[in-house]
């Protein structure tokens, strides 16, 4: 048997869009800006593979600590550790208070 451990394994339902969510992504999701220290939710956008964080970070909330090119650097608590995730803005949403 082949070795089936790709980056998108076990994501059949996690990375599936609803019928009415399909199509072109709004441009506001691409050009959104964040401030340092701002809380953001990581919600993976399946139609954009570039700059997508790992599937284990889907649904997590982190803090923006910097910018790298077009992507944002987000610090995410993961158990006792703190992970640094580099993600494009399509996969990030600002936290609503």
Secondary structure by P-SEA (a helix, b strand, c coil): cccccccccccccccccccccccccccccccccccccbbbbbbbbccccccccccccccbbbbbccccccbbbbbbbcccbbbbbbbcccccccccc
